[in-house]
């Protein structure tokens, strides 16, 4: 059984982070993953994160379902399944310090990619590459939001289309993460059903509350807030990872 203290922290975190992700389309998952890694084992953190974020992203995708780009989603799924197959063959699970470091590096790497790469999820073949890269990160660091954002930042999509399409692709990634850590490499991991249910319900609540805020902000502020939020989180996790290694 999960202690009341841990239960309370994770429940509140699920509410707050789903609200943040509902506005920015990312960042909330990074915060939740960091809190989970601090409190539970890596496999359990991955499972709880996957369950909660699947609920939050799945509900967000439903709320904005008319804005989802189906072609991008289908390409993403193809790359995601290939990544899952590769990880299943390797049976790969990282340690907590490494997870923190990869988690922290992700946003910096995403913003340091050279302009010559011109990643754009609307271009042919890029949704597949996006699914491959993001799912590999999902299965190693637990999140992929910053890299996912690189594929969307040059698109001509509105903020509603960005949030909706990110939500459905992230739902796919979190579902595959649950399958991987819950049945392929760590079949013995045990998830407290009451904790999982509470986090899912609160994730729905946070996502629902965020919709009104997203409607009121403009596309420029949306992209600026997203960038600086994930860079700040990345710096915190990098420090945490290196301190843990030391």
Backbone torsions as a table, in degrees:
resi	resn	phi	psi	omega
1	UNK	NA	145.5	178.7
2	UNK	-82.7	137.1	179.2
3	UNK	-63.9	154.6	-179.1
4	UNK	-61.0	-36.2	-179.7
5	UNK	-63.4	-50.5	-179.8
6	UNK	-64.9	-42.2	179.1
7	UNK	-56.1	-47.7	-177.6
8	UNK	-64.6	-44.6	-179.7
9	UNK	-61.4	-47.3	-177.3
10	UNK	-67.8	-36.0	179.1
11	UNK	-65.0	-47.9	179.6
12	UNK	-64.5	-40.2	179.2
13	UNK	-61.6	-38.9	178.8
14	UNK	-61.2	-41.1	179.4
15	UNK	-65.5	-50.8	-175.7
16	UNK	-65.4	-45.5	-175.9
17	UNK	-70.4	-32.9	176.7
18	UNK	-68.9	-32.4	175.8
19	UNK	-65.5	-45.0	179.4
20	UNK	-63.0	-46.7	-179.4
21	UNK	-64.6	-32.5	179.1
22	UNK	-65.4	-25.3	179.6
23	UNK	-90.0	-47.5	-174.2
24	UNK	-95.4	-14.3	-177.1
25	UNK	80.0	0.2	-179.5
26	UNK	-168.8	-168.6	177.2
27	UNK	80.7	-45.1	179.1
28	UNK	-59.9	-39.4	178.9
29	UNK	-64.2	-35.8	177.6
30	UNK	-64.7	-42.3	179.9
31	UNK	-65.2	-46.7	-179.4
32	UNK	-61.0	-41.7	-180.0
33	UNK	-63.3	-41.3	178.9
34	UNK	-62.6	-42.7	179.1
35	UNK	-65.4	-43.9	180.0
36	UNK	-61.5	-44.0	180.0
37	UNK	-63.1	-29.7	179.9
38	UNK	-74.3	-21.6	-171.7
39	UNK	-112.2	-27.5	-175.9
40	UNK	-135.7	175.5	-179.8
41	UNK	-67.1	162.4	-178.9
42	UNK	-59.6	-50.4	-179.7
43	UNK	-60.2	-42.2	179.8
44	UNK	-67.6	-38.6	176.8
45	UNK	-60.3	-44.1	179.7
46	UNK	-63.4	-41.0	-179.5
47	UNK	-65.9	-50.6	-178.9
48	UNK	-63.4	-40.1	177.8
49	UNK	-62.8	-44.4	-179.8
50	UNK	-62.4	-43.7	-179.2
51	UNK	-64.0	-48.3	-177.4
52	UNK	-66.2	-45.8	-177.7
53	UNK	-72.1	-29.2	174.4
54	UNK	-63.5	-41.8	178.4
55	UNK	-64.2	-48.0	-177.4
56	UNK	-64.7	-47.7	-178.4
57	UNK	-70.5	-38.3	179.1
58	UNK	-63.3	-42.0	178.6
59	UNK	-68.3	-39.1	178.2
60	UNK	-64.5	-40.2	178.1
61	UNK	-63.1	-37.6	178.9
62	UNK	-68.5	-42.5	-179.7
63	UNK	-61.1	-35.9	-177.0
64	UNK	-111.0	26.4	-170.5
65	UNK	-57.0	-31.1	-179.1
66	UNK	-71.2	-12.6	-178.8
67	UNK	-99.8	-0.5	-177.2
68	UNK	-72.4	134.9	174.5
69	UNK	-90.2	105.4	-173.8
70	UNK	-65.9	-35.8	-178.3
71	UNK	-65.6	-41.8	177.6
72	UNK	-63.4	-42.8	-179.1
73	UNK	-61.5	-44.5	-178.8
74	UNK	-64.3	-40.1	177.0
75	UNK	-64.4	-40.2	178.5
76	UNK	-60.4	-44.5	-178.5
77	UNK	-58.8	-41.0	179.0
78	UNK	-59.1	-46.7	178.6
79	UNK	-67.1	-37.5	-179.2
80	UNK	-63.5	-42.6	-179.8
81	UNK	-66.4	-35.2	177.3
82	UNK	-65.6	-41.6	178.2
83	UNK	-63.4	-42.7	178.5
84	UNK	-60.5	-42.3	179.2
85	UNK	-61.2	-44.4	-179.8
86	UNK	-63.0	-44.6	179.7
87	UNK	-67.6	-36.6	178.7
88	UNK	-63.2	-36.4	178.5
89	UNK	-70.5	-33.5	-179.0
90	UNK	-85.8	-22.3	-176.6
91	UNK	53.8	54.8	-169.9
92	UNK	-98.9	126.7	174.3
93	UNK	-137.2	125.9	-177.1
94	UNK	-85.9	164.0	174.8
95	UNK	-82.5	167.9	-179.4
96	UNK	-60.6	-49.2	-180.0
97	UNK	-58.2	-42.2	179.7
98	UNK	-65.4	-40.2	178.2
99	UNK	-59.9	-43.0	178.6
100	UNK	-62.9	-43.9	-177.6
101	UNK	-65.6	-45.2	177.8
102	UNK	-63.3	-40.7	177.6
103	UNK	-60.0	-41.9	-179.2
104	UNK	-73.5	-35.5	-179.1
105	UNK	-72.3	-29.8	-172.7
106	UNK	-50.6	-52.0	-178.5
107	UNK	-66.0	-34.5	-179.1
108	UNK	-69.0	-42.4	177.6
109	UNK	-62.0	-40.7	-178.0
110	UNK	-62.6	-38.4	-178.7
111	UNK	-85.2	-13.6	179.9
112	UNK	-94.4	-5.0	179.5
113	UNK	-59.5	135.6	-177.4
114	UNK	-64.3	148.4	-180.0
115	UNK	-59.8	-26.8	-177.5
116	UNK	-61.9	-22.2	179.7
117	UNK	-71.0	-32.8	176.3
118	UNK	47.7	52.1	178.3
119	UNK	-69.8	129.3	-179.1
120	UNK	-153.3	116.0	-174.3
121	UNK	-63.0	-14.0	178.2
122	UNK	-85.2	-8.8	179.9
123	UNK	-86.1	153.0	-177.8
124	UNK	-61.6	131.3	178.1
125	UNK	86.8	-19.8	-177.5
126	UNK	-71.9	-34.6	174.8
127	UNK	-60.2	-38.0	178.0
128	UNK	-63.9	-46.7	178.0
129	UNK	-62.1	-37.1	178.5
130	UNK	-63.4	-46.0	179.1
131	UNK	-63.0	-39.6	179.4
132	UNK	-64.5	-50.4	-177.3
133	UNK	-68.0	-44.3	-175.9
134	UNK	-68.4	-38.7	179.9
135	UNK	-70.7	-35.1	175.4
136	UNK	-60.6	-40.7	177.3
137	UNK	-70.2	-37.8	177.8
138	UNK	-58.0	-39.8	-175.0
139	UNK	-85.1	-7.9	178.2
140	UNK	-113.0	-46.9	-179.5
141	UNK	-103.7	-14.3	179.1
142	UNK	95.8	-22.6	-179.9
143	UNK	-135.7	161.4	179.9
144	UNK	-144.8	9.1	-175.6
145	UNK	-50.6	-49.0	-177.7
146	UNK	-62.2	-40.7	178.0
147	UNK	-69.7	-39.6	177.3
148	UNK	-57.7	-39.7	-178.1
149	UNK	-63.8	-31.9	179.3
150	UNK	-59.5	-37.1	-179.1
151	UNK	-73.5	-19.6	-176.6
152	UNK	-102.3	-19.6	-170.0
153	UNK	-64.7	-28.6	179.9
154	UNK	-96.1	1.7	-179.5
155	UNK	-74.0	165.0	178.7
156	UNK	-98.5	15.3	-176.8
157	UNK	-74.2	151.1	174.4
158	UNK	-74.8	168.1	179.9
159	UNK	-62.6	-32.8	178.0
160	UNK	-67.5	-40.6	177.6
161	UNK	-66.8	-39.2	178.7
162	UNK	-62.9	-51.1	-178.2
163	UNK	-62.3	-43.4	-178.1
164	UNK	-65.7	-46.9	-177.8
165	UNK	-71.0	-37.7	173.9
166	UNK	-61.2	-40.6	-177.1
167	UNK	-62.2	-43.7	-177.9
168	UNK	-72.2	-35.4	177.8
169	UNK	-70.9	-39.4	177.9
170	UNK	-66.4	-34.3	176.3
171	UNK	-60.3	-42.5	177.3
172	UNK	-60.9	-46.5	-179.0
173	UNK	-62.3	-42.0	-179.4
174	UNK	-70.4	-34.0	176.4
175	UNK	-63.8	-43.1	178.8
176	UNK	-67.1	-32.7	177.4
177	UNK	-66.0	-40.5	177.3
178	UNK	-62.6	-43.9	179.1
179	UNK	-62.4	-42.7	-176.4
180	UNK	-67.3	-52.2	-176.2
181	UNK	-82.5	-19.9	-179.1
182	UNK	-93.7	-12.8	-176.9
183	UNK	-146.4	-22.7	-175.5
184	UNK	-93.2	-47.7	-176.6
185	UNK	-111.1	-24.9	-176.8
186	UNK	-137.7	66.6	-176.2
187	UNK	-64.5	-17.6	-176.4
188	UNK	-87.0	-4.8	-177.7
189	UNK	-63.6	133.9	-176.8
190	UNK	-113.8	124.8	-179.5
191	UNK	-107.1	126.3	176.3
192	UNK	-63.1	115.0	-175.9
193	UNK	-62.1	-34.1	179.4
194	UNK	-70.4	-37.4	176.6
195	UNK	-65.4	-46.7	-179.7
196	UNK	-60.6	-43.5	-179.7
197	UNK	-64.3	-42.5	179.9
198	UNK	-62.6	-43.2	-179.2
199	UNK	-66.3	-37.1	179.1
200	UNK	-65.5	-47.2	-179.2
201	UNK	-61.0	-44.1	-179.5
202	UNK	-69.9	-30.4	175.8
203	UNK	-65.1	-40.3	175.0
204	UNK	-60.0	-44.6	-178.7
205	UNK	-62.9	-46.9	179.8
206	UNK	-63.0	-39.3	179.4
207	UNK	-65.4	-42.5	179.6
208	UNK	-63.4	-42.7	-179.5
209	UNK	-65.1	-28.8	-175.1
210	UNK	-74.1	-20.0	-173.1
211	UNK	-60.9	-41.2	-179.9
212	UNK	-63.3	-35.4	179.5
213	UNK	-69.1	-44.5	-179.4
214	UNK	-60.2	-36.3	179.6
215	UNK	-66.1	-26.6	-173.9
216	UNK	-91.7	-18.7	-179.4
217	UNK	-90.9	159.8	179.3
218	UNK	-97.2	168.6	-175.3
219	UNK	-62.9	-36.1	-178.8
220	UNK	-64.8	-51.0	179.3
221	UNK	-62.2	-37.1	178.9
222	UNK	-55.9	-46.7	-177.1
223	UNK	-73.8	-36.9	178.9
224	UNK	-65.9	-47.7	-179.7
225	UNK	-61.6	-40.1	179.8
226	UNK	-61.2	-48.1	-176.9
227	UNK	-59.3	-52.0	-174.0
228	UNK	-74.1	-27.0	176.6
229	UNK	-66.6	-47.9	-176.8
230	UNK	-72.1	-32.1	177.3
231	UNK	-66.8	-39.8	177.3
232	UNK	-63.9	-45.1	177.7
233	UNK	-62.9	-39.5	179.4
234	UNK	-60.2	-42.8	179.2
235	UNK	-62.4	-41.7	-179.9
236	UNK	-63.9	-43.8	-177.9
237	UNK	-71.9	-33.1	175.9
238	UNK	-61.7	-47.8	177.5
239	UNK	-59.6	-43.9	-179.5
240	UNK	-61.8	-42.2	-179.0
241	UNK	-65.4	-44.4	-179.2
242	UNK	-70.1	-34.8	176.2
243	UNK	-64.7	-40.5	178.7
244	UNK	-64.8	-38.6	177.8
245	UNK	-66.8	-38.3	-178.7
246	UNK	-70.1	NA	NA
